[in-house]
Amino acid sequence: MAAGPRTSKQERIDHWVTALSEQQMPVFAQTARIVATETARDERSAAELAEMILQDASMTARLLRVANSIVYNPNRNPISTVSRAIVLLGFEAVRSICYSIAIIDSVHDGPYKQHAVQEMARAFHAATQARTMAIQRQDKSPEEVFIAALLYHLGHVAFWCFAEQADPEAGAQLAARLAAGGSEGVAEERKALGFSLAELTTALNRQWHLSELLGSALSDDHSNDPRASNVTLAHEVARTAEGGWETPEMKQILERVAESLYLPLEKVTRMVRSNAEDAVASMSRLGAREVGKLIPVPPEYARRRREVVDAGPPPERSQFPEPDAELQMKILRELSELVTDEQPDINMVFEMVLEGVYRGVGMDRTVFALMSPDHKSLRAKYALGWDRQQLTQAFHFALSRGAPRNVFDHVIKTGHPLWVRQPPDPSVAGLITPEVQQVTGEAPFFIMPIAVQQRPIGILYADRRPSRRPVERSAFTDFKLFGQQAVLGLGYLKRH
């Protein structure tokens, strides 16, 4: 519903923020809240980020594609899991990639799609320039600068993506004004909307808790903040390049960049022109060829841009991951390297084991559950896959020192992996209690005990209940391989 003609500027902005948060961009808003967490550098936050990414097969595939590119991984050490990507690339780098994917995924077909794609192209070009400038300035967090530059025109992107649904009259009016005058100034936005799109970005930044640096860059006076100035200067570079790389305006902006970085003009010119090509290549890896086509590149990179854009990304995986033998081998190899490290990170071991079962074996859900210190209960410690949060809450079972109380207790006591088929074998049917069935339903599932030096500490669990796909013997064999890696990691840690 459009805001009325008599409403104040703030009411109009609030109308848009509410519409975008609740109706149009709720998925982006939720993703933004997770990846913008400022506690984002502790162990739990990294695990939450990995879990959020792994719920989206498309985001997982694109993140790993970018993580293995020369820009983020110049040594070309293979990265096959999200958990390892966060460790090797750093939380901030993965966060910036996630923001990029979330913004790309927010665009959809509509009458103003071209406006949205143009704004995205400018944002990604500017963000790439900003990150390189930040690196040259030895900034403490170049990825934070990248994110601020990427989101600098978030209001513009959001408006053009969702004007048709949120306020069709305002969208048509602004589009008509821009088409008539060819201007993209703040004045036209205020005439058509009653507010500027930069003001909408500021409101979204505040509502979604995105970035303090972005707030500084959007403020009227940030001349004393070199990081915020870095963001706005990068956007000037991106906008000016759209008018041509050999223009007097481009030469002036390059001189300003050289002055701000205390670098020779010749070096800055090469750097900025090369950054444009990097931005195009990044868009191709992220599956945004339409965006890449609109990023202006110097003539010397034009042919390379056509090759990169035309090649396109490989196809994405389905909603439920299919078994992938090659991926299993990659993850198992990385796990072997990790567990023999001088100081193996046991949390990382279990996160990679779960990811191997989820993405490599192709299971819908997988859990690592720990026994309580008094051995009276079993509770989920890590979980991946469909309805992960609900699964984590429900996976809590009583144990006993005598006869097993349920199938999980039985596996812990016997010390043997178990494939529970449907209908269950008579020997274990009585152990599928109502509490167990609440988690497993009528689906088959795998269980493997996890022990350290013959002493059980928990279990590994996996099923395909959500998709109702059958499980096969090869999947059970592969599941046990990943369980063995978890046992090896715990054993190595105990010995050292």
N, C-alpha and C positions, 0 to 999 in steps of 0.2 A: 504494500500500500504506500503510495507516494505521500511525502510530507506536505501539509497544506501550505498555501501561499502566504499565510500570516504567521507561520511559525518562525521562531528566532533561528539564528545561525546555529546555536548550540543544539537546539532541538532537532534541526535537520541532520546535523552530524551524529547525534545520538541515535536517530532513526536508522541511519546507515550502519552504525556500529552494531546495533542490536540485530538488524537484518542479516548482516554478514556473520555475526557470531552464532546466531541461533538457526538460521535458515539456509544461508547460501554457502558459507565457508566453515561449517562446524568442524569438519575433519582437519582442515588446515589449522584452525584455532587450537584444536586439541594437540596436534603435532607440535605447533609452536610452543605451547605451554610446556611440553615435555622437553623439547630440545633447548628451550631458553632458560631452563632452571639454572640459577646461579650457583647452586651447590654441585654443579655439574662436573666436578672433577673428583668426587669421591667414588669409592668402589660401587656403592649401591646405585648411584646415578648412572654410571657407565653400564651397569647391568640392566637398568630400566630402559636406557636408550637402545641397547642391543635388542631387548625384548620387543620394544615398540617397532623397530625396523623389521624384525623377523616376522611380525604379523602380516606384513605386506610383501608378497613374493616379488612383485615388480620393483619395490623400493630396494629390497635385498639385492636383487640382480644388478640393478643400476649402481648401487653403492659399491659393490665389489668390482664392477667394471671400471668405475672411476678410481677406486683404491689401487687397482693394478696398473693404472696409467702412469706414464713417465713423469707427469706433473706432480703426483702425490707419492709415487714410489720409484724414484730415480734409480735405485739399486735393483729394481725388478725382483725383489723377494716375493714369491707367490703368496697371495693373501686369499684364502678360501672361505674364511668365516668372518662374520660380523664382529665377533668378540676380538679376534686377532686384528681386524682393521682398526678398532678403537685403540688397542694397545700400540700398534706400530705407527699409525697416522696421528693419533692423539684425539682426545675428545673434541676439541675445537674444530679440527678438520672434518671429522665425521659429521659434526653438527652442521657445518656450513653446507656439506653435500646434501644432508637431509632437508635443510631449508630450500635448497635449489630444487630438489625433487618435488617437495610439497607445493612450491609456487607453480612449477610446470604442470602439475596434476590439477591445479585449480582452474585452468583454462578449459573451455569447452566451446562447441560450435554455437554461434549466435550472430546477431546482426553487427556486433561490435568486436568480433573476434580479432580482426586485423589491428584495431587499436590496442587490444590487450597484448597481442604478440609483439607489437612494436615496442611497447613499454617493457616487456620482458627482455627483449633483445638489448635494449638500452641498459636495463638493470644488470644483466649478466656481464655485459661488456664493461660497465663501470666497476662492478665488483671485482672483476679480474684485474683491471688497472689498479684499483685501490689496494688490493692485496700485495701486488708487486711493489707499489710505492711504500707500503708499510714495511715490507721486508728490507727495502733499501734504507729505510729510516731506523732499522733494527728495532721495530716495534715489538712490544712484549707479547702481543697476540695478533698476528696478521689476519688470522681467520675471523677474529671478532670484527676487524675493519671490513673484511669481505662481507660478512653478514649484514653489517650496518649499511653498506653500499647496496647490497642486493635488495634490502627492504626499504631503501630510501624513497622509492616510488610505489610502495605497496598499495597506497590508497588509489593510485592511478590504475594499477593492474586490477585490483578488486572491483573498482567502479566499472571498468569496461567489461570485465568478466560477467558481472551480475546486474548491470543496469536494467536489462530487459526484464528480469524477474523482480528486482527490488524497487525500481522507480523508472518505468519505461518512459514517462514524460520527460524526466530530467535527462535521461540518456539521449533521447531523440533531439532535445534542445541543444545540448552541448555538442553532439555530433554535427548538427546543422551549422552551428556557429563556427566550428573548426573547419568544416568543409567550405564555408563561404569565405572565411578570412584567411585560412591557412595558418592561423596563429595557434600556439599551444600555451599561451600565457595564462597567468593567474587571473587576470581580469576577465577573460572569457568564462573561466570556470565559475567565478563568483556571480557573474551575471546570470548564468544558466542554473546554478545550483544553490546559490546563497552562501557558499563556502568554497574554499580551495581544496583541491585534492591533497595537497601537502598537509592541510589541517586534518583531513580524514586519516592520513598516515599517522599523524601525531596521536590522534584519538585511538586508533587501532594499536599502536605501540604501547600506549598506556593501558588499554583494556586487556591486551594479551600478554603484557609483561615481556616484551620482546628484547629490547636492548637499550641500556642507558646511553651507549655511544650514539645510537640512532637518534635518541631524544636530543642529545647535544647537537648533532649535525642538523637537525630540523629547526633548532632554535634560531632566533634572529641574530644573536651575537655569539659566534664561536671562534672568533679570530685568535683568541689566546689558547685554543685547544687544537694542537697540530693533528691529532687523530681525526677529529670531526672535520677539520679543513681538508684532510686527506680524502674523506668521503665525498665532499661537495666538489672538490677539484677533479676527482675521477669522473664524476657525472658530467662535468663540463667537457672533459676530454671525449667522453662517449658521444655527447650531443654534437660537439663540434665536428667530430669525425664523420658524422652523417652528411655533412655538407661538403666533404672532400678532404683528402689527406694532404693536398698541396696548396691549400688556401692560405691567405695571410692570417686568417683567424686561427687556423690550426698551428701555424708557426708561433703565434703569440701564446697560445695555451701551452705549447711544448716548452717555450722559454720560461713560463711560470712554473711548470713542473720541475725543470732543471734547477731553477732558483730555489724552490722549496726543498729539493733533495740534495742540493750542493753538489750536483753532478754536471759533467760537460753536456752541452746540448746534443752533440752527436750520439753519445751513449744513451741519453734519455729518448731520443727519437727512435733508435733501434729497439729499445725496450718497449716503448708504447706500441709501436707497429707490430712487434712480435706478440704482445699481449692480445691483440685483436684476433690473431690466428688461434692462440690458445683458447680464447673464449669460444670460438666456433667449434673447435675440437671437443671442448667440454660439453657443448650442447648436443653434439652427435652422440657422445658416450651416454648422455642422460636421456637419449631418445627424443630430443626436441629439435628436429631438423628444421621445422618452420621458423623457429627462433633463430637458429644458426644462420639461416639464409639472409636475415635482416641485420646481422652485425656487420658493419662496414669493415672491409679489410683493404690494406694497401695493394696496389697492382701486383707486387711480387708474390703475394699470397693468394691471389684470386684463383689460380688453377688448383692449388692445394685445398682451398675451401670447397671447391666443386667436388673433388675426390672424396673428402671427408664427409660432406653432407650427403652425397649420393650413395655412399657405402651404407650409411645407416647402422643402427644397432642390431644385434641378433635378437631373435624373438624372445619375449618374456615367458616365464613359466606360469603354470596355471595356479588357481587359488590354493589347491592342495599340492604340496611338492611331490613329484614322482621320484621313484628310486633313481639314483644317479651314481653308478659305480665309479666313474672317474672322480666325481666330487668326494666320494667316500675315501678314495685313496689319497687325495690331496689333504683332506682333514686328518686322516690317520697319520700321514707323514708329518704334518705340522704338530700333531699331538705327541708323536714320538720325540720330536725335537724339544718340545716344551717340557715333557716329564723328565728328560735327562739334563735339563738346565741345572746350573749350580744352585739356583734358588727358585724352584718351580712354584708358580702361582697356582695353588690348588683350586681357587675360585675360577680362574681362567680354564683350568683343566675341565672342570665340570660344565662350564658354559659351552666349551667347544665340544664336549661329548654330547650334550643335549642338541647342539646345532647339527652335529654329524648325524644323529638319529633322526632329527626332524627333517633336515634338508637332504641328507645323503641317502638314508634308508627310505625316506619318503613316508614318514609316519605323520599323522594329524596332530598328535599330542605326545609329549614326553615329559617325564618328571624324575627328578632326583629327590628322594625323601630320606631324611635322617631320623635315626632313633633318638629318643630323649636320653639324657644321661642315666636315668634310672631304668631304662629299657622297658618302660611301660607304655610307650606310645610311639607312633611313626607319623611324621609330619613333613609335608612338601617343603623343600629348601629352595629348589629352582624348578621352573616349569617353562616350557615353550609350546607354541602352537595355538590351536583354536581354543577360545574361551579360557585363556591362560589364568586370568584372575579368579574366575569361578572355580577352576580346577584346583588352583593352589589352596583356596579356602576349604574345598570339600575333601582334599586329600589329607585326612587326619584319622588314624586308626589306632585302636587299642592293641597292645601286645601283652603276652603273658609269659611267665617263667615255666608254666606247665604245658598242657596240650595247646596247640595253636588255636587262636581265636578266629583267624580268618586266613585267606590265601596268602596275604603278604607276610603274616606271622609264620606261616608254613614254609615259605621260601627262605626266610631268614634262618629258620631252625634247620632246614635240610641243607642249606648252602648250595642249592642247585638252581640254575635258570629254569623258568617254566613258561611254556606257551599254553595259555588257557584258550581252548577252542570253544566253539558254540555248536551244539550244546556242550557243556563242560564234561570232562572225563569224570566218571563216578567217584574216582579217588579224591577229587578236589571239589566236586559239586557242592558238598555240604559246607565248604569253606567260603563259598561266594555268598557272604552275608548280605542283608539288605543295605548296609552301609557301603559295602564294596560295590554292590550293583548300582547304587546311586551314582557312582563314578564311572563304572564300566558299561552300564546298560546291558544290552544284549550282544555287544561286540566282542570279538576275540581280542586278547591283549597279551603282551610280553612282560615278564618280570625277571630281574636278575639281582641276586644279592650282591652287595658291595661290602667287602671286608678288608681289614688291614691286619696282616700277619695272622690270618685265620680268625680274627675277631670281627663279627659283623657290625657294621655301623649304619646300614641303610639299604635302600633298594633303588634300582633303575626301572622305570615303567614306561611303556609306550603302547599306543593303540591307534586305530583309524575309525573310532566311533563317529565323529562328526560327518565324515564323507561316506561312511558305510562301505568303503572299499574292502575287498578281501585282503587278507595277509597271506604271505607265502613263506615256504621254508627258507628261502634265500634271505628274506627280510629278517627272520629270527636269527639266522647265522650272523648277519651283519650287525644286528642289534647287540649280540653277545660280544662281538669284536670291540665295539665302542665301550661296553661295560668293562671289558678287560683292560682297556686303556685307562679307565678311571681307577681301577684297582692298582695298576702299575704306578700311576701318578701318586696315589696315596702311599703305596709301599716305598717308593723312592723318597718321598718327603719324610716318612717315618725314619728311614735309615740314615738320612742326612740331617 
